[in-house]
């Protein structure tokens, strides 16, 4: 956070292990929507047929985002939700600087959950936005060897179509 200067308005955060497939336009749209709506926090989401171990997007009655629950902590009813968190977020930089210190260490995994900032925003009645990815092929979760193999094949195919695979093999 100390490296984020005062003239930066928006901070984009991508989880490095799951986010290699985004098109530039998807990220640009997320940032533009976040800023246009005046959101303090925005999340990129995706609807999956079988969301398995991924965190679910919780929405209130009006359809507004009101939480993210990790699959291992979700109720049976929450596990039926098909909209998942991709681990990509936009934050209002000033809001993030002020509120990141409010999240605490999760003892069970010995890590901080960036998703806890959503609860902070909800508690403060701050604007939270969600941008749903339409193209399912833009995000690949990589938590198993099989998923890693799938991702490698998918990325190789994408690079081949762009004529970049031969360049990378040299």
Secondary structure by P-SEA (a helix, b strand, c coil): cccccccccbbbbbcccccccccaaaaaaaaaaaaaacccbbbbbbbbcccccbbbbbbccccccccccccccccccccccccccccccccaaaaaaacccccccccccccccccaaaaaaaaaccbbbbbbbcccccccccccaaaaaaaaaaaaaaaaaacccccccc
